[in-house]
Amino acid sequence: MADHPAAPRRTSMPPPRTTLPPVPGVDLRSGLPDLSTFPRREWLAATRHVLRGAPNTAFGYGDPTGSAELRRVLAEYLGRARGVLTTPDHIIVCAGYAHALRLVFRTLADSGATSIAVENPSEPDYPRLAAQHGLEVRRIPVDGEGLAVAGLGGEAAVAVTPAHQYPLGVTLSPSRRARLLAWARRTGGFVIEDDYDGEFRYDRQPVGALQGLAPDRVVYAGTASKMVAPGLRIAWIAVPDDLLPLVRRSMHWDEGYVGVIDQLALAHLIRTGELDRHLRRCRVRYRRRRDRLGTAVERRLPHARLSGIAAGLHAVLHLPGTGMAEAELLAHLAGRGVAVDALSMFYGRPEEAPLGVLIGYATPPEHAFDHALRELIAGLRECLPSAGPPLP
């Protein structure tokens, strides 16, 4: 009797940060909007509009850089909302931000680049992604003014989050912006601007995109993941003239396309103003949540400190010495069914990170936010000395 082939071995690999699989209980991890806000009615109406009016040719293979209609609408929207100076021909639609970054890194590597820089701390998947393309990754510290530009050298590019640094939440100061662009012009390097949540500023008008100051040196990247939902898998980059033919050539064997119906539906939402109305509703909701979080920390956790500008979908909670290790703190919260991100996971050397957690206050659905906040504060109070009076 022939031997049966052995079954494949089970492997356990941590999912990439960009997937964020669901967790039971209270999910306060960063990186997600409130998915219950997805504009179902408006999206359905947009899809119906597309299916009624799109010509048959729209459902062919199409342009790998994205639907011409979406690129045209995005160029206008980004100029109006974020101060981006670009044209439809310079925009490339990507299947999520990780795909956009992979495309840029591959283009740089194919062009002979050997190293890039990232912020420290930063999204941990991005240095790994650069390394996969053979690029040496240098981590440049972030302080209260954003990226410490003086630490840059001869890297081919630097990836930054200037409007709302991820994860610390600071804004790149005007002087640092000027120095960063001067570095790019002096060295011929590129700035990769991740504008992941630039539409969400709550205390004033959002700072304009860095790209608007130097469209020849900045690769601007945006995404629908925070504005609408990550499940759409729609992102975009505005590419400088010098890089555009190289990026297009790098896309030749790339199959990371976005479905044309979803592209056209998003274009319809932007063109009709439905996206603007959706964002206004979300800004009101998220600002209220951030204010409630700040009030709860101030009143119930007096030795803790919430940092970052009033923007985005998350905040950093810096914690005093608790007498327990970070892993114990996270395990204690998990025991109460509360999931948060440790600040240390975003640092090149986690042991150098201050004790703190990222709180994704946008993540829970609206009806569950008060419960999520109570469970978070109660769990932290059990770990912190002199935590103050209990939550009502």
Order of alpha helices (4+ residues) and beta strands (2+ residues): beta-alpha-alpha-beta-alpha-beta-alpha-beta-beta-beta-alpha-beta-beta-alpha-beta-alpha-alpha-alpha-beta-beta-alpha-beta-beta-beta-alpha
